[in-house]
Amino acid sequence: MAAALIINTLISTLSVVLLLTLTEATNSGFTVDLLKRDSTGSPLYNSSHTHFDRLYNAFAHSVSRANRFKPSLQSKSSIQSNVIANDGEYLIKISLGTPAIEVLGIADTGSDLIWTQCEPCEKCYKQDLPLFDPQQSSTYGNVPCNSSPCKALDTASCGTDKNTCQYSYSYGDQSFTNGDLGVETLTIGLTTGHQVTLPNIVFGCGHNNDGTFGEAGSGIIGLGGGPLSVVSQLHNSIGGKFSYCLVPTENSNVTSKINFGDNGLDSGNGMVSTPMVAKDPSTFYYLTLEGISVGNKRFAYKASSKAVASNEGNIIIDSGTTLTFLPPEFHADLVSALEKAIDAERVRDPRGVLSLCFRSKDDIDVPIITAHFTGADVKLKPINTFARMDDDLVCFAMIPSESLAIFGNLAQINFLVEYDLKAKKVSFLPADCTKH
């Protein structure tokens, strides 16, 4: 069956640089709002950009991010994902230390370490907020060299002070951070009575940092699967669970939500689950994609490249990447089927980002596309698979990639996506995210 493409549902959730502020805290976890990057409340909002400009920027940076995942598969000395500060994925507003100092960090589901720029600064990129000064905090402490957090870092070393673990991280785009590993009190939520205080959080205090970071951000908040991410450090208190629900763009008065712990979880009718696959690097959340159907025609997953070999854990799910990336041979099967199924003129994307576009000012009939994960068939609606890139241009939001396959956030809109790290599964429940 085919479904009509809704014209104005395209997504600046796509390039979601999001600002998180606490909305609710319970014994079973807590929930925070996700503010879209290009909304007027975001520090990175640019009023001169049109909706289509923001969409193309999101897609272009999505491609850059995917390309920069590749070095992490080759070397443990490189952090596992790229950081794109100007058009990154999320910003989290937190407070660090006692007294609390505001930090605005890029939230990255594809990396682990939490870090911020610190005094004294040998080399720092320009940021709007003051640098964090550990000497002014009564709750700061150094992480010893022989500690498990220090040993968890491949790039950690001991300085002249044997009681201080030093770290050095480099990124695929030549960005880097170097500094001391410390422990500190982290507070989420800036409204009195609506705060969650997290003591003894391990983080990087960066004294030498540079690269493609924007002035609005103060560092990185890692949300990946590695041992030093926020999710892993809170593992016991949140039961190893977190979830999110991304709303479509047209609902400008409703924010998306991310939930830590059981708060917000819903095992309702229609939920399907697929196993996580343990692979290196542990940062990424690997799933197994067995195939994709266009309407009633199913295509088996295939790949010739060793980097995307068609075995278990052949794709990662990433809330920070906009587009979905697939092996070229597999992608070509889908494009061929869609071209036959859609009654519209095929044209080239004038900006060269997307590979399958149609000329149409009206809604077009788009087949239901189903992603067949192991044990979970996820039916994607047109809002998940096609994007209106101009008044008369509609494009397929999955593109070919010789590198790592990625199930991006556009495909996840209007799904409650739940991660259970103890049960080692990811679940999908179709949802009206304006109500979550």
Secondary structure, DSSP 8 states (H G I E B T S, - for coil): -EEE--GGG--SSTT---EEEEEEEETTEEEEEEE-TTSTTSTT--TT--HHHHHHHHHHHHHHHHHHHGGGGT-TTS-SS---STT-SEEEEEEETTTTEEEEEEEETT----EEEBSS-SB----SS--B-GGG-TT-EE--TTSHHHHT-TT-EE-SSTTSEEEEEE-TTS-EEEEEEEEEEEEE-SSTTS-EEEEEEEEEEEEEEESS--TT--EEEE-SSSTTSHHHHTTTTTTTEEEEE---TT-TTS-EEEEEESTT----TT-EEEE-B--SSTTS-EE-EEEEEETTEEEE----SGGG-SSTT-EEE-TT--SEEE-HHHHHHHHHHHHHH--SEEE--TTS--S-EEE-SS--EEE-EEEEETTEEEEE-HHHHEEEEETTEEEESEEE-SS--EE-SGGGTTEEEEEETTTTEEEEEE--GGG-
